[in-house]
Amino acid sequence: MYSLLAICLYNVWVLINLLLDFDLIQRLVARCKKYRPSITIRMVRKSYERWLLNLCENVGA
């Protein structure tokens, strides 16, 4: 329980530090707009759909 509390407090601390440094956030957003992931959410969703359909087909009723 204390570990979870420590992790949450640390994450809040990091978030506050990022929010206070607005220039850093603007630079990160500009960099992220240029970033193109090689694996997209659509690819993951399609893969999950195929896996789920195969799983349902293999279950005998």
C-alpha positions as a Markdown table, in Angstrom:
| # | Residue | x | y | z |
|---|---|---|---|---|
| 1 | Met | 0.0 | 0.0 | 0.0 |
| 2 | Tyr | 2.8 | 2.4 | 0.8 |
| 3 | Ser | 4.5 | 1.6 | -2.5 |
| 4 | Leu | 1.4 | 2.5 | -4.4 |
| 5 | Leu | 1.1 | 5.7 | -2.5 |
| 6 | Ala | 4.7 | 6.5 | -3.2 |
| 7 | Ile | 4.3 | 5.9 | -6.9 |
| 8 | Cys | 1.2 | 8.0 | -7.1 |
| 9 | Leu | 2.9 | 10.9 | -5.2 |
| 10 | Tyr | 5.9 | 10.7 | -7.5 |
| 11 | Asn | 3.7 | 10.8 | -10.6 |
| 12 | Val | 1.9 | 13.8 | -9.3 |
| 13 | Trp | 5.2 | 15.5 | -8.6 |
| 14 | Val | 6.5 | 14.8 | -12.1 |
| 15 | Leu | 3.2 | 16.1 | -13.6 |
| 16 | Ile | 3.3 | 19.3 | -11.6 |
| 17 | Asn | 6.9 | 19.9 | -12.7 |
| 18 | Leu | 6.0 | 19.4 | -16.3 |
| 19 | Leu | 3.0 | 21.7 | -16.1 |
| 20 | Leu | 5.1 | 24.4 | -14.5 |
| 21 | Asp | 7.6 | 24.3 | -17.4 |
| 22 | Phe | 5.2 | 25.2 | -20.3 |
| 23 | Asp | 8.0 | 25.7 | -22.8 |
| 24 | Leu | 9.1 | 22.1 | -22.4 |
| 25 | Ile | 5.5 | 20.9 | -23.0 |
| 26 | Gln | 5.3 | 23.0 | -26.2 |
| 27 | Arg | 8.6 | 21.4 | -27.5 |
| 28 | Leu | 7.3 | 17.9 | -26.6 |
| 29 | Val | 4.0 | 18.5 | -28.4 |
| 30 | Ala | 5.9 | 19.8 | -31.5 |
| 31 | Arg | 8.1 | 16.7 | -31.5 |
| 32 | Cys | 5.2 | 14.3 | -31.1 |
| 33 | Lys | 3.4 | 15.8 | -34.1 |
| 34 | Lys | 6.3 | 14.8 | -36.3 |
| 35 | Tyr | 6.5 | 11.3 | -34.8 |
| 36 | Arg | 4.8 | 8.5 | -36.8 |
| 37 | Pro | 4.5 | 5.2 | -34.9 |
| 38 | Ser | 5.3 | 2.1 | -36.8 |
| 39 | Ile | 2.5 | 0.1 | -35.1 |
| 40 | Thr | -0.8 | 2.0 | -35.0 |
| 41 | Ile | -3.8 | 1.5 | -32.8 |
| 42 | Arg | -5.7 | 0.4 | -35.9 |
| 43 | Met | -3.2 | -2.4 | -36.5 |
| 44 | Val | -3.5 | -3.6 | -32.8 |
| 45 | Arg | -7.3 | -3.5 | -33.0 |
| 46 | Lys | -7.4 | -5.5 | -36.2 |
| 47 | Ser | -5.0 | -8.1 | -34.7 |
| 48 | Tyr | -7.1 | -8.3 | -31.6 |
| 49 | Glu | -10.3 | -8.8 | -33.6 |
| 50 | Arg | -8.7 | -11.6 | -35.6 |
| 51 | Trp | -7.5 | -13.3 | -32.4 |
| 52 | Leu | -10.9 | -12.9 | -30.8 |
| 53 | Leu | -12.7 | -14.4 | -33.9 |
| 54 | Asn | -10.3 | -17.3 | -34.0 |
| 55 | Leu | -10.8 | -17.9 | -30.3 |
| 56 | Cys | -14.6 | -17.9 | -30.7 |
| 57 | Glu | -14.5 | -20.3 | -33.7 |
| 58 | Asn | -12.4 | -22.8 | -31.8 |
| 59 | Val | -14.7 | -22.9 | -28.8 |
| 60 | Gly | -17.1 | -25.8 | -29.2 |
| 61 | Ala | -20.7 | -25.2 | -28.3 |
